[in-house]
Amino acid sequence: MTGDSAEREAIGREWTGAELAVVVGDYLAQLEKTLAGKPVDRATHDRAVRFVTGKSGMPVMAKQGEITAVLSLIGLPVLKDPPPRWTYDAPLLTAVEDALAAKPALLAAAVRPDALFAAPPAIPLIEAAPPQPLPPDETLARIIQRFDLATRAAEDRFLPGLGAASVVAHEARRLTDHGRPDLARQVRLARAGDPAGCDVISFDLEAAPRLLAVKTTLGADVAPFGLTPAELDLAHAHPEIFRVRRVYDLLGDARFFRLSPPFA
């Protein structure tokens, strides 16, 4: 076997359409169990994939990492392991799109998962840096638009409500930790009469207001999202006090990052 052939086998490039359907289908089956709050026996699943496809463990794990990357970019939650591999190709995109089209219940669970129904009203958040932008991919952009997880989540309201409540708790804790419990007590969800386009009213340490738009996903930091017309208008009118909090991975580490105007 040549060096190039060995490398292709090691990363699992030589997959047929049928084999891709098997590994993608198994990945999504595990994800469905995770979203339902059910235990997942990863070893049993991996053995089944290796048996059906005839692939060894390394190519299967590599392909699962590519599936993780694709689902992350679409905006879906992912399995904790393996980590994403950004070497996915067009056949895998097709396999993932076909599999998702056949699983409307999974798409619904991705914005209202049973696994979060027992969660506290606010989930503790960890701040992280914004992700680096990735090169555009026309096929992936079409798939993102087809399934549009961000719009599904916004219309359902479960995840936006949980994300906003979690940001309120985080902001109150931040202000308290910095010696401003007086301001922490004033942090709240937006209500009637507040500017359209903000979800949370908070403050900086000098008591200047912060109008926060909260965008929430079960997916990874690279999951796509956009701002509503009201949010963009508010950002344009008050760039000095408007901020975005992107909350992500609520079934995992529960993190967020900050964004400030101007927005592209």
C-alpha positions, 0 to 999 in steps of 0.5 A: 500500500502506498503512502497516499493509499494508507493515508486515505484509508486512515482518514476514511475517505474511500466510503461508498454511498451505502456506507456513508448512509450507515455511519450517518444514520447511526450517528443520528440515532445516537443523537436522537437518544441524547436529545431524549435524555436516554443513555447511549452505548457508544461501543455497541454502536461503533461495533455495529458500524464497523461490522456493517461497513467493514471499516476499522475503528480509525476510519469510522472515528474519522468519519464521525468527526466529519459528521460532527463538523457538518452538523455543527455548521448546520446548527445541530447539536453533536455527540461529545466525541469524537471532535470535529474534523473539517475535512468533510466532502460533498458525498458526506454532505449529501448523506447528511442532508438525505438522512436529516430530511428523513428525520423530522422528529430529530429536527424538532427535538433539536429545538425542544429536547426532552433532555432539557425539560428537567434542566433548571430555569437558568443554566450556568454559562461559561464565556468563550471567544467567538469562533473564527469564520470558516470559508463559505461552502455553497452546498453547505449554505443551501443545506443550512437554509433548507433546515434553518435551525435558527428560525425553528428555534426562534419560532418554538421559543423554548431555547430562546427563553432558556438562553435569555434566562441563563444570560440574566443569571450570568449578568447578575452573577458577573455584576455581583462578583465585581462588587455591584450587587445593586446593579445585579438586582436590576438585571432582567428580561425585556418587557413591554415598553423596552426597545424592540430587539433586546431580550435582556436589560443589563449594565456595565460596572459604571451603571450604563445600560446594556441592551442584550439580544440573546441568540441560543442554540444546542449546537456548537459555536459555529452554528449559524444565526442572524439578527432580526430587523428589530435587532439590526435597527437597535444596533444601528440606533444604539451601537454604544449599548447594544450587544449580542450574547450567543449562547451555545452547547446547552446540552454540553458545556453551556457557553456563550460569546459576545458580539458588538456592533458594527455587524457585517 
